[in-house]
Amino acid sequence: MSILGIIRRHRDARKMSCAEVGEVLQQYLDGEYDSDRAPLVRAHLEVCKRCGLEASVYTDIKEALAHQVEPPVESRDRLREFGERIAHGDISADGA
């Protein structure tokens, strides 16, 4: 990237505050932020470590949730049975 490009990116990044980016970050990462300010969000994320890290965490969480594995039926059944036993007073919530 040229020096001029770096200067331009830093200048654009300052046009939005961290609070402003935070308000639209989830929409931006989901591709739902159709504002003409999207390039300013992108520039801010490239130069602001804190907001860039937050964006990275959101992205990681979104990817992890997209690849969730269904728990085994036996595990769900045991958990349901345990909850029913607590609800009926057969055992206390601490398992005693």
C-alpha positions as CSV (number, residue, x, y, z in Angstrom):
1,M,0.0,0.0,0.0
2,S,1.3,3.4,-0.8
3,I,2.0,6.1,1.8
4,L,-0.9,8.1,0.3
5,G,-3.2,5.1,0.8
6,I,-2.2,4.8,4.4
7,I,-2.7,8.5,5.1
8,R,-6.1,8.3,3.4
9,R,-7.1,5.3,5.4
10,H,-6.2,6.9,8.7
11,R,-8.0,10.1,7.8
12,D,-11.1,8.1,6.9
13,A,-10.9,6.0,10.1
14,R,-11.1,9.2,12.2
15,K,-14.4,10.1,10.6
16,M,-16.2,7.5,12.7
17,S,-15.8,7.1,16.5
18,C,-15.5,3.7,18.2
19,A,-19.0,4.3,19.6
20,E,-20.4,4.9,16.1
21,V,-18.7,1.9,14.7
22,G,-19.9,-0.2,17.7
23,E,-23.5,0.8,16.9
24,V,-23.4,-0.7,13.4
25,L,-20.7,-3.3,13.7
26,Q,-22.9,-6.3,13.8
27,Q,-24.9,-5.1,10.8
28,Y,-21.7,-4.4,8.9
29,L,-20.2,-7.8,9.6
30,D,-23.5,-9.5,8.6
31,G,-23.4,-7.6,5.3
32,E,-26.6,-5.8,6.2
33,Y,-25.1,-2.3,6.5
34,D,-25.9,-0.7,3.2
35,S,-24.9,2.8,4.2
36,D,-22.6,4.9,2.2
37,R,-20.5,5.0,5.4
38,A,-19.5,1.3,5.1
39,P,-16.1,2.3,3.7
40,L,-15.6,4.4,6.8
41,V,-16.4,1.5,9.1
42,R,-14.0,-0.7,7.1
43,A,-11.2,2.0,7.4
44,H,-11.8,2.4,11.1
45,L,-11.6,-1.4,11.7
46,E,-8.3,-1.5,9.8
47,V,-6.6,1.1,12.0
48,C,-8.4,0.7,15.4
49,K,-7.0,-2.3,17.3
50,R,-9.8,-2.4,19.8
51,C,-12.6,-2.3,17.2
52,G,-10.8,-4.6,15.0
53,L,-10.5,-7.1,17.8
54,E,-14.2,-6.8,18.6
55,A,-15.0,-7.4,14.9
56,S,-12.7,-10.5,15.0
57,V,-14.4,-11.9,18.1
58,Y,-17.9,-11.3,16.5
59,T,-16.7,-13.1,13.4
60,D,-15.3,-16.0,15.4
61,I,-18.5,-16.4,17.4
62,K,-20.6,-16.3,14.3
63,E,-18.5,-19.0,12.6
64,A,-18.6,-21.2,15.7
65,L,-22.4,-20.9,15.9
66,A,-22.7,-21.8,12.3
67,H,-20.8,-25.0,12.9
68,Q,-22.6,-26.2,16.0
69,V,-22.9,-29.9,16.4
70,E,-26.1,-31.4,17.7
71,P,-25.5,-33.0,21.1
72,P,-26.1,-36.8,21.4
73,V,-29.7,-37.8,22.1
74,E,-28.5,-39.6,25.3
75,S,-27.1,-36.3,26.6
76,R,-30.2,-34.4,26.0
77,D,-32.3,-37.2,27.5
78,R,-30.2,-37.3,30.7
79,L,-30.3,-33.5,31.0
80,R,-34.1,-33.5,30.5
81,E,-34.5,-36.2,33.1
82,F,-32.3,-34.4,35.6
83,G,-34.4,-31.2,35.1
84,E,-37.6,-33.1,35.6
85,R,-36.3,-34.6,38.8
86,I,-35.4,-31.2,40.1
87,A,-38.8,-29.8,39.1
88,H,-40.6,-32.7,41.0
89,G,-38.4,-32.2,44.1
90,D,-36.7,-35.6,43.8
91,I,-33.3,-33.9,44.1
92,S,-32.1,-30.4,44.9
93,A,-30.6,-28.1,42.3
94,D,-27.1,-28.9,43.6
95,G,-27.5,-32.6,42.8
96,A,-27.8,-33.8,46.4
